[in-house]
Amino acid sequence: MKFPNIGLLLLLSGFAAILSACSGGAAPVYIEGDERVSVAAAVDPLAANIVDAIAAADYTAFTKDFDAAMQKALTQEKFDQITGIYGKLGKADSIDLVNVEDKDTYYGVNYKVVYPAQSVNMLLVVAKDVTDQVTGLWFK
């Protein structure tokens, strides 16, 4: 199995530290009701685009919904590492919303991405005031 390089790990660790700081160590607060439906409606297409772009190894499509900081941080080289890990899983059978977390000024939107051979958890982070741009991305 090929593992991502140190730069990608540092980037992901940095984003994780930011999210951890925002959460204050408290139990996650999950968004429900109309707000959850609204967030899902905005973020589901972003999640689908990311998963499809990885399967197609299409960097331009992968980054099209990222904010400026994410576009700068996730270079073609880092994308190639991601596709090396997740692209070999093929086309996803489904992308299922698990939950929406309240992260202060952000939403953490968790998905279960089901591939023919395995499932992967994906977290997208979007600002509450700009839900059409991805500010964070993790695979677990």
Secondary structure, DSSP 8 states (H G I E B T S, - for coil): -----HHHHHHHHHHHHHHHHHHTT---EE--HHHHHHHHHHHHHHHHHHHHHHHHT-HHHHHTTB-HHHHHHS-HHHHHHHHHHHGGG-S-SEEEEEEEEEETTEEEEEEEEE-SS-EEEEEEEEETTEEEEEEEEEE-
